[in-house]
Amino acid sequence: MARRCAVTGKGVQTGNNVSHSNIKSKRRFLPNLQVTSLMSESLNRTVRVRVSTHGLRTIEHMGGIDAFLTKTANADLTPDLRRIKKLVVAKASAAA
């Protein structure tokens, strides 16, 4: 599984550890990824997503996972989120 956020696309960055004597050695900065279960109101079930904490705040700011998926273009979503979006849109159109 890649170390990449499904919402924001944040991934691993590289840099240097710099010692007191200014010796540089390579290191990796890993994103703060969390596996969370988000409740989908239209599907009436939880959806497990691996997102960064910033991505989780983005989802909550937009009004939940259903609102986030419907407002976001398919090109900006991962294949897993596209599959969930398809289910959410189908359920919403069936209810309307």
Secondary structure, DSSP 8 states (H G I E B T S, - for coil): --S--TTT----EEEEEE-TT--EEEEEE---EEEEEEEETTTTEEEEEEEEHHHHHHHHHTTSHHHHHHHS-GGGS-HHHHHHHHHHHHHHHHH-
